[in-house]
Amino acid sequence: LLIFTFSTRSFFANIFIQKITEEAEAQANFARRVMEEFILLQQEERISLTIPPDNMVLWISTTISNDVNLYVDGKLISSSRREFFDSGLLPELIDGEIYYKIQFENNPFYMQTQTIGDYSFHTLTIPYSFQESILLISLPFPQEQQEITKTSSELLEFLFFISFIFIAVVLLLARGIGGMIITPIKKLLTGTKEVSLGNLEISIPHKHKDEMKTLINGFNTMVKSLKKHQQEVADLSKKVAWAEMARKVAHEIKNPLTPIQLSAEHLLRIYSDKPDNFED
């Protein structure tokens, strides 16, 4: 039960992470579309852009309601959190693993867990081609990680509670369940051992009309089928033995008749050639 509890916690944690990844990917794709629209609008107004302006990052952040960091060729050029950007708390270069996965392995996006001190959070990064450079839009998701930790802890406590209740119920029903399930299973194991030793006369009785009766009836039917098959094999072996004996007897009878047939044919040819001298 404890293994099940921890496995269940891990399972749900993976589901949460997958859900966050899907939501983060959707937000990142939406951010990329917002940036495309912003650049297109600037081009329509004939505003020349060499690098994306800061107000574009703020626009994207406001639209998707999430922090946004923008990198050009791996270097941080703008962030929606200006206080972090200006104070130098944000790294100037993007993480090497993220850059490698996107730039060299051509991943459409990359999700990574990052840690600052004791604080962990997810970042999802997607690329966007801008003029001759590669823009990397990075979206941090710190609140979701906290939610996973909190939810996982609550789930673990709930599963422990359910486990204790389950153990209590199992202990109360163990004696009755033992009579209904364990005893028939022991009979089946004993019957299987007898069959393996060649005893096909065994038949397991079971009076209760339950699922175990179906299983035991199936075992008894199987034993009867094996016994019938064994008898059929024995009968077939007898028939094969009789056929072999008949073949040998026919062969022994045929062998002495062959020279007699050849002599008779020789006499017929002599009589046909010289019938007058045949008596001599």
Secondary structure, DSSP 8 states (H G I E B T S, - for coil): -HHHHHHHHHHHHHHHHHHHHHHHHHHHHHHHHHHHHHHHHHHHTT---SS--HHHHHHHHHHHTS--EEEETTEEEEES-HHHHHHT-S-SB--HHHHHHHHTS--S-EEEEEEETTEEEEEEEEEEEETTEEEEEEEEEHHHHHHHHHHHHHHHHHHHHHHHHHHHHHHHHHHHHIIIIIHHHHHHHHHHHHHHTT---------S-SHHHHHHHHHHHHHHHHHHHHHHHHHHHHHHHHHHHHHHHHHHHHHHHHHHHHHHHHHHHHHHH-STTS--
